[in-house]
Amino acid sequence: MWMPLQRRVVESVACAGGSTHFVQLTVPADVQEDRLTAPSRGEFGKLQSLHLLRELRAQFEASERAMPRGQVVIDTSVIDPAGAARLIVETLGLPQQQT
């Protein structure tokens, strides 16, 4: 089920000649909780409160259920960011940048 905002975004991108691909990043709850203490989270203003995370988890899960399923689904507990990026590019057949 698509929400009006999602449909508008997809249609706007299409009108401009582009296409939209949905990517879903997942992480098991225990790994997510372990990551809260990483110093880099504070540098980027990310959530660091275990209590608040647990309090908001049901809302996060409801929001995820309302989103379109990703064409690519990646469990971030088993793949690093660079590997996830490669997987997205390969799976969606996107052009690769030369470095």
Backbone hydrogen bonds, N-H to C=O, Kabsch-Sander energy under -0.5 kcal/mol:
donor,donor_aa,acceptor,acceptor_aa,energy
7,R,3,M,-2.2
8,R,4,P,-2.5
9,V,5,L,-2.4
10,V,6,Q,-2.5
11,E,7,R,-2.8
12,S,8,R,-2.7
13,V,9,V,-2.4
14,A,10,V,-2.3
15,C,11,E,-2.5
16,A,12,S,-1.2
17,G,14,A,-1.9
18,G,13,V,-2.8
24,Q,72,V,-3.2
25,L,23,V,-0.5
26,T,24,Q,-0.5
26,T,74,I,-3.3
32,Q,28,P,-2.5
33,E,29,A,-2.4
34,D,30,D,-1.9
35,R,31,V,-2.0
36,L,32,Q,-0.7
36,L,33,E,-0.8
37,T,34,D,-0.9
38,A,35,R,-1.9
41,R,38,A,-1.7
42,G,38,A,-0.6
42,G,39,P,-0.8
43,E,39,P,-1.2
44,F,40,S,-1.3
45,G,42,G,-1.3
46,K,41,R,-2.9
50,L,48,Q,-0.7
53,L,49,S,-2.5
54,R,50,L,-2.5
55,E,51,H,-2.0
56,L,52,L,-2.3
57,R,53,L,-1.3
59,Q,56,L,-0.7
60,F,56,L,-2.3
61,E,57,R,-2.7
62,A,58,A,-2.0
63,S,59,Q,-2.2
64,E,60,F,-2.3
65,R,61,E,-2.0
66,A,62,A,-1.3
67,M,63,S,-0.7
67,M,64,E,-0.9
71,Q,22,F,-3.0
72,V,22,F,-1.2
74,I,24,Q,-3.0
76,T,26,T,-3.1
76,T,74,I,-0.9
78,V,75,D,-1.8
84,A,80,D,-2.6
85,A,81,P,-2.4
86,R,82,A,-2.2
87,L,83,G,-2.4
88,I,84,A,-2.3
89,V,85,A,-2.5
90,E,86,R,-2.8
91,T,87,L,-2.8
92,L,88,I,-2.4
93,G,89,V,-0.7
93,G,90,E,-0.6
94,L,89,V,-2.3
